[in-house]
Amino acid sequence: MMGLELNEIITKIREKTQLSEEEVRLQITKKRDKLSGLVSEEGAAHILANELGVDVMESIRKQGLKINKLKPGMRVGVLAKVVKLYEVRSFKRGDQDAKVGSFLVGDDSGLVRIVMWDESHVAKMESGEIKEGTIVKVENGAVRENNGYTEMHLGNYSNIETNPEGVGEINVIEKGNMVGGAGTGELKITKLNEASIGDNISVYGTVVQLYDPRFYEGCSECGKKVVDGKCPNHPEGTPKKIPILNFFLDDGHEGIRATAFRDQASKVLGIEDSVLEGFADNPGGFEEVKQQVLGTQKVFSGRVNSNEMYKRKEFMVSNVPQVDTADILAKFIN
């Protein structure tokens, strides 16, 4: 719950009080009994900590969580290494000029995108202080979901420190996924017939059917559909054509309808974003790409959702990781 295991909460309570582990566990049990068992042990432990004046989340806000434990709605920190920089973008915020910068960070559990809205933070990218290989310590970042991805957004309430003292090398996951397809150590392949609704999985499969991409006018910052040419969250953003790609994926055990948005659609097709966007005005040009992609095999990571209208499982692609398919076949396919 909230990124902390029961034993971690108990330890933090004991550090701030004179209670023994046995006494803490007894009080947690009493708290659950009082609530008729309608709360988990972790939940009861959080309630107990609050009653005792113990801020169990303080260290998480400052020291951070492993990336694969990040959940939308958290206000936490991370300690990770920068693996990719994205372009700093300028936009209008009312009558003021503003900028947004973002980059990808990783640790040994996964990858996540950091989005910075504060000018002092963005300046660290522009000056070169934040670059690939930099270790960053983020405090008080807001975790949000964006089109299947989990992102961490930094505002003037957040702090970011580069190459903090006392921190050694950080190993970054080599074969993992973006959180929200949730990076979790070594890439694990799941068979479609063993996946349940709500699961975040990685599948090794074949594209057996591919539909012409559709496009909508979306925000250049967050990808959400614009209304009257404006994004409700980023009114100064520039509308752009956002692709939606539907296809059928078969892993030899089961088939599933899959959907990919934005740059993940380009990854499915193996083409540049600009090439895909060009099919919005030239749909006939997609046929050649379609024939090249049908029958190709890749790893797709994402979430299994439920389509209530058609009473079926569907797959929302959040990442198409670059992996050695020979290694996948040798280790995971049976």
N, C-alpha and C positions, 0 to 999 in steps of 0.2 A: 504494500500500500504506500503510495506517495514515494516510492523508490527506496523504502527502508524495510528490511526484514525484521521479524519479531525480535530476534536476538540482538540486533543493532539498537532497536528502541530500548530494550531492557538495559543494555549496556549504558546508553546515554542517560537513562533515568538514574541508574546506580552512580554514575559519575557525578551527578548533581545533587544526590540525596545520600542519606546514611542507610538506605534500605539494602538488604541483602537480595540476591537473585531470587531466593525462595519467597521472600516477602513481596517482591514485585510481581512474581508470577501468581501468587495467591490473590493479590489485589486485582490483577487482570481477570482472573477467573470469577471473582466476586462481581466485577463490573459486567462481565458477559452474562452472568446469572441474573443480575438486576435488570438487564435489557432483554431477558428471555432468549438469549442466544442469537439475537437478531443482528449481531455485529461480530466481525471476525476477531481473532486474537489480536491481530495487528491494529484493527480499529479501536478495540478496547484499550490497547496499550497507548495509542495516541490520545484518547480521552483522559486516561490516567496521567499521562505526561502533562497535558494542559492543566489539569487540576492541581498538579504539584508544582506548576510554574516552570516546567522544563521545556525549553524550546528545542525539540529534537530536530527541527528542520534548519536550525541556524548553520550547522556545518555544511549541510547540503547547499544552502544558498551561497555559501562562501567557497567551500572546497569542491563542490560539484558531485555529480553522479557519473557513473559509466554511461556512455552514450546510449547503449541499448536499453537503459532503464527510463529514458526520457518519455514523458507522456504529456499530451496537450493539457494545458491548464496549470502546469507546474511553474513556479517561479524559483529557479535553481541556477546552479553554476556547472561548468564543465572544465576539465583540464585536458587539453588535447593538442594535436599538432595540425597546422595548416597544410592541406594537401592540394588545394586548388583555389586560385583567386578568380573572382568574376569582375566584370567591368563596373566601375563606379558610375552611377547614373544621376543625372541632374533633372529636377522637376520643379514645378511651381507649387508652393504651399501658401495659398492665398496670394498676397502680393510679394511674398518672400521667395528667393531662390533657395532651394534645398537640395540635398544629395542623399543617396542611399548606396551603401556598399555591402557586398556580401562575399563570403568565402566558405569553402568546405573544410571541415576539420574531422579528424579521426582519432580514435584510440584503439585499444585491442579488442573492443566489443562492437564497434560500428562507426558509421559516418553520419554527420548531420550538417546542414547548412546554417551558418550564422548570418543574420541580416542586421545591419547597423543603421540606425536612423539619426543618431546623434553626431553632430559635425565634428566633435573632438575625437570620436571613435573613427569616423570615416577618414579623418586626416591621417591617422596611423597607416591606413592603406595607401593613401596618396603619397606619403613621405617614404614609403618602403619599409617602415617599421614592421608592418605585418606583410609577410611574404611567404612563399612556399617553404616549409621547413621550420617556420617559427612556432614555438610552443606558446599557447595562449591560455591564460587562466581567466575564465569568465565568471563573474559573480552577478547573481540576481537577474538572470536572463529569463524572458517570458517564452515558454514553449507553446507553440501553436501548430495547428494542422493546416496544410495548404495543398489542396488537390492530391491527397494521398500521401504527401510527405509530412514528416514532422520537422519543424524548423525552430530555431531559437532566435528570438528578436531582442535586440538591445536598444534601449532608449537612454534618456538622461538619468534614469533610475538604476542603470546597470554600470558595472565596472569591467574593464578588460585590461589585463596586464600581460605584456609580452615577455617571454623568456624569464619567468619568475625565478628568484633565487632558490636554491635547494632542490630544484626539479631536474632530474636527469633525463635521459632519452625516453621518449614515449613511442612504444611500438604501435604501428597503425595496422589495422586489419587488412590483409591482402586480398582475401576473397570474401567480401561481405556486401551488405546491402545498405542503402539509405534507411534510416529509421523511418518507420511507417510502412516500409517493407522490412524494417527492423534488423539492423546488422547484429549478428550474434555469434561472433567468433568464426570458426571454420564454417564455410558455406555448407548448409545441409539441404539436400534435395528431398522434397516430399512428393509422394505419388498422389496424383489428383484424386484417386478413389479413396484415399485415406485422409483427405483434407475436409475440414468442417467449416461451416459458415462462421466468419469472424477470425479465422486463422490467418496469420501472416506467414507466407511460405515462399520457397523458391522451387521452381519447377523446371525440369529439363524436358523440352518438348519440341514438336514439329508444328510449323504454321501450315495448316491444311486448308484454310479458307481465309480470304482477305477481301475486305470491302473497301470501296472507295472512301478516302478520308472525307470527313465533314469539317466545317470550320465555323467558328463563331467569333464575334467581336469581343475580345477580352482585354483586361487591364495588362499593360506591359510589366507591371510590378508584381501582381499576385495571380494573374490569370483568370480572375473571376469575370463573369459576363458583365459588360458595361450596359448601363441604362441611359438612353438619350446621350450616348457618347461619353458617359462618365462612370467611373468606378465608385461605388458607395464608400469604399475604404480609402481609395487613392484618387480623389477627384482631379488631381493635377496630372495623373498618369496618362500615357499615350495609348489609345486603343490599337490593338494589333490583331491579326488573324491567328486564332488559337486552334490547332488541329485536334480532332478526335478520331482515333483509329480503332475500328472494331475488327476482330479476327477470331478464328477458331484455332485453339491450341490442343494438341493431342500428345500425351506422353506415353502412349502404348498401353495405358491402364484405363484411361478415361479421357473424354474430350470436354472442353469447356469454352464458352464464349468469353473472350477477353477484350478489355478496352485499355488504350494507352492515350494519355494526353501530352501535349506540349513536347518537350525534348525527348520524352520517352517514346513517343510515336516515331520520331526520327531514328532512334536507336533500334526499334523493332525493324524498321525498313533498311537500316544501314546507310542512310543518306544524311546530308547536311540539313539543318533546320530551314535554311533559305530555299533549298530545293523543294522540300515538302510544302512550304508556304506558297511556292509558285503554282502548285496544283490547284489552289483555290481559284485561280483565273484560267487555268489550263487543265481541266480534269482529264482530258484525253491523254495527256502525257503520263498519267499514272500507270497505264496498262503495262508498259515495259518494266517498270519497277515491280509491279505486282507479280509478273511472271518470274522475275529473278528471286523474289522473296518466298513464294510458295514452295514448300518442301524444305526450307532451311530449318536448322535446329539451333536453338539457343537456350540460355538460362533466363527465365523470367521471374522476377520477384514482385510480390505484391500481396494483396488482401483478397480473401474469398468472401464475396458478398452474396446476399439473397435478392433475387429479382422476384418480388411477390406477384407481379402481374403474370409472369410466365411460370411461376413455381419452379425455379431452377437456381442453381448456383452460378455465379459469374465471377470473373477474376479481374480485379483492378490492378493494372501493372504500375508499380511505383519505381522500378529500376530494371535495367537490362545489364547486369554486371558483365564485365569482360573477364571471362575465365577460360581456362584450357579445357575444351570439351573432351579431349582424350582423358584428361585427369578425372573429369566428372564421370565418364563412362567406366573408368577403372575402379573408382572408389564408391560410387553411389548407385549405379544402375544395376539391377539384378532381376 
